[in-house]
Structures are given as C-alpha cells and as structure tokens.
Amino acid sequence: MNKRTVPQLLIGFLSFLTSCTPITTPVTNQYRLEGYSANVLAHSKSSSTMLVSLPEALAGSQTEEMQYIQKPFELNSFAHNAWVSPPANMLYPLILESLQKTNYFNAVASGPYVDKADYRLDTQLIKLLQNYLVKPSVIELTVKTTLTHIPDNRVVTSRIFHQRVACPFNTPYGGVLAANKASIAFTREMSQFVVQEVRRDHKK
C-alpha cells in the first residue's frame, strides 16, 4: 500500500464518522403556551367533580420542537426556536384552569390517583403547527377530548376541536402569539362543551 494513501484513508474515515454524528442545533429562543379561557359558566358550583388526565400527544407532537409546513405532507421544525415543554404538557394546566374558572365543578382534580371523582376528561393533542401554505401563515391546533362518567366507566361523549388562527408575523414568534390565541379559543370551547355535556348527562 502506498504510504500516501494511509492519511487519506484516515481522513476519509473520520469524515465518514463526522457525517454519521447527529448535529444538534442550539436553541436560542424558548416559548410557552399560557393562554386559557376564564369564562364563568355557572352562578354557583354543582356537586360534580372532574378529574383531568395528563394529555397525550400523537407521534410527531411529543417533543419541544416548533413545527411548520411549507410543502404538503412535509413536516419541519424551526431551528433555534422551541417550546419550553412538549405542547401537550403545556396544555394540561390551561385545561385545568379553564374548567376551574367555569365555577361549575365542585372540584377539578389532576393526577392519576384521585378518589371519588364523578367525571374524567381525557385529551389528545393531534396537531400544533404553523402552516405556511397560506398567507399569512396560520397556527393549526387540533385536540381530541373524551368525557367519561367514572362510576360506571361510561363514555359520555367525545369531540375533536379544531382551531385555525392567523399569525401576526410570518415568523416563529408570530406563531407563538397565534398559538396562545388558539389555546384560549380551544379552552373556551372545550370548557363550554364539557359543562354542557355534564349538565345534559345529569338530566338523563
């Protein structure tokens, strides 16, 4: 073997290793989802108690990455910009707060181990992304909710909520502002729906 080929082989091997090593882009901006509805829906509390389980997230929505689309069916993530926590986790306290603010439930509980709750609300984050296929770009938020009567494990109802909010700027931060508006709209519709369905269930 020619002596000159050895360094060349080493350089080639090191280049191959470098190309196989994932490159992590540093995050410089982190954002929160904090918007929720504070609508009061009852003059006095009922006797019903509500357990809210930790939201789940579909595949692709389980990370802190801020997602967007520029081409149909092609999902991307912003570089240098991210949520401080997976969006499903950030939705959890917003759902709790919104249901508590309705003033309808005697108690709104969280956690996996709660005794004697009357109803349970399960939620699933289906989609949260910034859509650049339209101008201005829009935030799309889709969440599925299922309401269950705990004593007999009976599913009362379920619904998929869709929110579509225009971004004030075609930037990641514009998406953050629109996402917080979307979370307010979602929690408003969700809390109204849940209270309405629990009231209806009591009349059966």
C-alpha positions in Angstrom: 0.0 0.0 0.0 1.3 3.5 -0.9 2.3 5.4 2.3 0.4 8.4 1.0 -2.9 6.5 0.9 -2.9 5.9 4.7 -3.5 9.5 5.8 -6.1 9.8 3.0 -7.9 6.8 4.3 -7.8 8.1 7.9 -9.2 11.5 6.7 -11.9 9.7 4.8 -12.8 7.5 7.7 -13.0 10.5 10.1 -15.2 12.4 7.6 -17.5 9.4 7.5 -17.8 9.3 11.3 -18.5 13.0 11.4 -21.2 12.7 8.8 -22.9 10.0 10.9 -22.8 12.0 14.1 -26.1 13.9 14.6 -25.6 17.7 14.7 -27.6 19.4 17.4 -28.7 23.0 16.6 -28.6 25.1 19.8 -32.0 26.6 20.8 -31.8 30.3 21.4 -35.5 31.1 21.9 -37.9 29.2 24.0 -41.6 29.9 24.3 -44.7 29.0 26.4 -48.3 28.3 25.9 -50.1 30.3 28.6 -53.4 31.3 27.1 -56.6 29.9 28.6 -60.3 30.9 28.9 -61.5 32.3 32.2 -65.2 32.3 31.2 -67.6 31.8 34.1 -70.4 29.4 33.1 -72.3 29.0 36.4 -73.5 31.2 39.2 -72.9 28.5 41.8 -70.9 25.3 41.9 -72.6 21.9 41.3 -71.9 18.8 43.2 -69.9 17.2 40.3 -66.2 16.7 40.4 -63.9 16.5 37.4 -60.7 14.6 37.0 -58.4 15.8 34.2 -55.8 13.3 33.0 -52.5 14.3 31.5 -52.9 14.9 27.8 -51.4 12.5 25.3 -49.8 13.5 22.0 -49.8 11.8 18.7 -46.5 10.8 17.1 -44.7 13.9 15.8 -46.2 16.2 18.5 -44.4 14.7 21.5 -41.3 17.0 21.6 -40.5 20.6 22.3 -39.9 21.3 18.6 -41.9 24.0 17.0 -43.3 22.5 13.8 -44.3 24.0 10.5 -45.2 23.0 6.9 -44.2 24.8 3.7 -45.0 21.8 1.4 -48.0 19.5 1.6 -47.3 16.5 3.8 -43.7 17.7 4.7 -43.3 18.4 8.4 -40.3 20.5 9.5 -39.1 22.1 12.8 -37.7 25.6 13.3 -34.0 25.9 14.1 -33.1 27.9 17.2 -36.8 28.1 18.4 -38.6 25.6 20.6 -41.3 25.3 23.2 -40.1 25.1 26.8 -42.0 21.8 27.2 -43.9 19.5 24.8 -47.2 21.3 23.9 -49.4 18.6 25.3 -47.8 19.1 28.7 -48.3 22.9 28.5 -52.0 22.4 27.6 -52.6 20.5 30.9 -52.6 23.4 33.3 -54.6 25.5 30.8 -57.3 22.9 30.7 -57.4 22.6 34.5 -57.6 26.4 34.9 -60.3 26.9 32.3 -62.5 24.2 33.9 -61.9 25.6 37.3 -62.8 29.1 36.2 -66.2 28.0 34.9 -67.4 27.8 38.5 -69.5 24.8 37.7 -67.5 21.9 39.2 -67.2 21.4 42.9 -63.6 20.4 42.3 -61.3 20.0 39.4 -58.6 17.4 40.2 -55.4 16.3 38.4 -53.1 13.3 38.8 -53.6 9.6 38.2 -54.8 8.7 41.7 -57.9 10.6 42.7 -60.7 9.0 44.6 -64.5 9.5 44.1 -64.4 11.9 41.1 -67.6 11.8 39.0 -66.2 12.5 35.6 -62.8 12.2 33.8 -61.6 14.3 30.9 -59.0 12.7 28.6 -57.4 14.8 25.9 -55.1 14.0 23.0 -53.1 16.6 21.1 -53.4 15.7 17.4 -51.7 18.7 15.8 -50.0 22.0 16.7 -48.1 23.5 13.8 -47.6 26.7 11.8 -48.9 26.4 8.2 -47.1 28.4 5.6 -49.2 27.0 2.7 -51.4 30.0 3.2 -50.6 33.7 3.5 -50.4 35.0 6.2 -49.4 31.8 7.9 -51.8 30.2 10.4 -51.5 28.1 13.5 -53.4 24.9 13.4 -54.4 23.3 16.7 -56.3 20.1 16.9 -57.3 18.4 20.1 -59.5 15.4 20.8 -61.4 15.2 24.1 -63.3 12.3 25.7 -65.6 12.7 28.7 -66.2 9.6 30.8 -68.5 9.0 33.8 -66.2 7.3 36.2 -68.6 5.3 38.5 -69.7 3.1 35.6 -66.8 3.8 33.2 -69.3 5.1 30.6 -68.1 7.3 27.8 -70.5 10.3 27.8 -69.2 12.0 24.7 -66.1 12.8 22.7 -65.2 15.6 20.3 -62.4 16.9 18.2 -61.7 20.6 18.4 -60.0 22.5 15.5 -58.5 26.0 15.9 -57.0 27.9 13.0 -55.6 31.3 13.9 -53.8 33.7 11.6 -50.2 34.6 12.6 -49.5 38.4 13.0 -46.0 37.8 11.6 -44.6 35.0 9.4 -42.0 34.1 12.0 -41.8 31.6 14.8 -42.7 34.3 17.3 -45.8 35.2 15.2 -46.7 31.5 15.5 -46.3 31.7 19.3 -48.7 34.6 19.5 -51.2 32.8 17.3 -50.8 29.6 19.3 -51.7 31.3 22.5 -54.8 32.7 20.9 -55.6 29.2 19.7 -55.2 27.8 23.2 -57.6 30.4 24.6 -60.2 29.6 21.9 -59.7 25.8 22.5 -60.1 26.0 26.2 -63.2 28.3 25.8 -64.9 25.8 23.5 -63.8 22.8 25.5 -65.0 24.1 28.9 -68.4 25.2 27.4 -68.8 21.8 25.8 -67.8 19.8 28.9 -70.1 21.8 31.2 -72.9 21.4 28.7 -72.5 17.7 28.4 -72.2 17.1 32.2 -75.4 19.1 32.7 -77.1 17.0 30.0 -75.9 13.8 31.5 -77.4 14.7 34.8 -80.8 15.1 33.2 -80.8 11.5 31.8 
